[in-house]
Amino acid sequence: MDMLHLLADAFLQMEFKDYMALWGAGLSTLLAIKEAFKSRQKLEVGSYFTGDVDGAGNKFFLRNHSNKPIIVTRYNVLVCRKKLIGWAFVDSRVDDDIHDNFIDIVIAPCSSVTLQFNGDKYFSTKLDGEGNDALFLEIYISGRRNSKLFKVVYKSRARRIREKKEFRGKS
């Protein structure tokens, strides 16, 4: 007999308690997967950029949408250039000696924290590289091996040309 017939015979010879055991094992596995998915870290990044060096400056908003606190151990603002596949590091906009990398930022569950860059911490958001550059916020989270990159500013060359044409058409 082949394997399918053997399985069918074994299934037909099972008692009610065996069916209940299989159903319980399957249900508990599905619930465990659901809980693991629900308890994962969910971090959202928003940004607000101004040209005001001494006033509002540049801001990043870190929002924790999970039900556990997230500890940010270090962050950096990077400029990366688009490659054929992925992104290549070009420049860092925030110097490591300006902000203290060793102070943990705790983001409580369902709340947010603002990273403000004004005065000495201010950085320019102008990008070079013919529209192939993007601004990223790199975040190191406690308990994770690798950093998370969040793309904050990116305008393709075609989009910049289209915006220039629209601006010239309105004036």
C-alpha positions, -999 to 999 in steps of 0.1 A, spaced: 0 0 0 11 35 -6 15 62 21 -18 79 13 -38 47 19 -19 41 52 -28 76 64 -64 71 54 -66 38 72 -50 53 104 -74 83 102 -105 60 100 -93 38 129 -90 68 153 -114 72 182 -132 104 192 -106 113 218 -79 112 191 -98 136 169 -102 159 199 -65 157 206 -56 166 170 -82 195 170 -67 209 203 -31 206 191 -40 225 159 -60 252 177 -33 258 203 -6 261 175 -27 287 156 -33 307 188 4 306 196 12 319 162 -14 347 166 0 358 200 36 358 186 25 380 157 5 403 180 33 408 205 60 418 179 76 452 180 58 478 159 77 510 155 66 539 132 87 569 123 74 603 113 94 634 105 91 672 104 118 693 87 122 730 88 150 754 78 148 770 112 182 761 128 176 778 162 139 774 165 119 743 157 147 725 138 142 690 125 121 664 144 116 627 142 86 611 159 90 575 171 57 558 178 55 525 196 23 506 185 31 474 204 20 464 239 56 463 253 81 491 258 108 496 232 143 508 242 162 527 216 199 524 224 214 544 196 202 563 165 218 580 135 207 600 105 222 586 72 222 596 36 222 566 12 223 564 -26 201 542 -46 219 513 -63 206 488 -88 197 466 -58 193 483 -24 210 514 -10 247 523 -4 258 545 25 270 579 15 272 602 46 261 605 82 242 638 91 244 635 129 279 634 145 284 608 172 299 633 195 269 656 193 244 633 209 250 609 237 247 574 223 247 557 257 215 571 271 186 547 265 153 562 251 124 542 265 92 544 245 62 532 265 36 510 249 12 530 227 31 563 230 56 583 212 90 601 217 103 631 197 140 634 187 147 671 181 176 684 161 181 722 165 210 745 173 242 724 174 223 692 165 206 707 134 214 689 100 206 699 65 180 678 46 193 688 11 202 657 -9 227 655 -38 232 627 -63 208 637 -91 177 626 -71 190 591 -62 197 599 -26 175 593 4 176 603 41 173 574 65 169 572 103 189 542 116 177 529 150 193 504 173 167 486 195 177 468 226 174 430 222 178 431 184 210 422 167 207 445 136 196 481 133 163 491 117 164 516 88 135 539 82 134 559 49 124 594 57 131 616 26 134 604 -10 125 621 -42 133 605 -75 148 626 -103 115 623 -123 95 636 -94 118 666 -89 115 675 -126 77 672 -125 75 694 -94 97 721 -111 74 720 -142 43 723 -120 59 752 -100 68 771 -132 33 765 -146 17 782 -116 37 814 -117 
